[in-house]
Amino acid sequence: MELGLIGLGRMGANMTERLLKGGHRVVVHDIDSKAIDRAVTNGAAGAASIKDLVKELKTPRAVWLMVPSGEPVEKTLEALLPLLDKGDVIIDGGNSNYKDTIRRAARLAERSIEFVDAGTSGGIWGLTEGYCLMIGGAAAIVERVRPVFEALAPAKDRGWARVGPVGAGHFVKMIHNGIEYGLMQSYAEGFAVMDKKADFHLDLHQIAELWRHGSVVRSWLLDLTAEALGENPRLEGIQPYVADSGEGRWTIAEAIDQNVSAPVITLSLLERLRSRDQEAFGTKLLALMRNKFGGHAVKKQ
């Protein structure tokens, strides 16, 4: 089928290539003209503007957004809305907050424009491995653009699913990313404990490779961990600084709203925040408290 795709970052560019390999016609636009040129080299049709992209698509149109969450999505929708017709569908494949998705869908519905949210997982590996797609939207509309999901997923019959109405796709992806935080933290802590056991001279790359086969903790994340340890066993040149992109925070807020205990995900986010605290004011204050009430020594910088 035919699809417009706006946003040619790492994932958007790879998704375009995968769609082209699946035999689809893809019209692309990005604020970076060089990104458009690269996609055109791979077989896509380039559009210098959003207006040009819409003109290149036959009705009813399908336009996939692969832009950062928040204001970039709002601005892209503002540009698209006057150009689209009744029955056209917009698919948001980024990590938007599901509450924003529900609000946007209601606004588009006033213009009889359909909205689908596709939580997309797969990262830089999606081109070769396929993407896991968690889709929210009206069943009939999801069915209409089924060929796109089938081409992007690992296979036509797996790796993608409509999980509920509009908003459900981004909600499920939010929880997916919250779980990811906890898994990553658990692996990191376990390997850190083994790294400190110096008298055993443990080969962490060997252990990661060992656990990949037959162990109950095997996973694709462990596969990638083993690969990383094979490339850089002592993690030389890596700062202990871990960013977060928002989904973990949203997951924790939702858990609180629903009165659900989620301590592992919560602590994993707090550990990321701690990693970025260069001043560590609270830790310094703890040291001073121990000194005040017990006379314990304080290490000076």
Secondary structure, 3 states (H helix, E strand, C coil): CEEEEECCCHHHHHHHHHHHHCCCEEEEECCCHHHHHHHHHCCCEECCCHHHHHHHCCCCCEEEECCCCCHHHHHHHHHHHHHCCCCCEEEECCCCCHHHHHHHHHHHHCCCCEEEEEEEECHHHHHHHCCEEEEECCHHHHHHCHHHHHHHCCECCECEEEEECCCHHHHHHHHHHHHHHHHHHHHHHHHHHHHHCHHHCCCHHHHHHHHCCCCCCCCHHHHHHHHHHHHCCCCCCCCCCCCCCCHHHHHHHHHHHCCCCCHHHHHHHHHHHHHCCCCCHHHHHHHHHHHHHHCCCCCCC
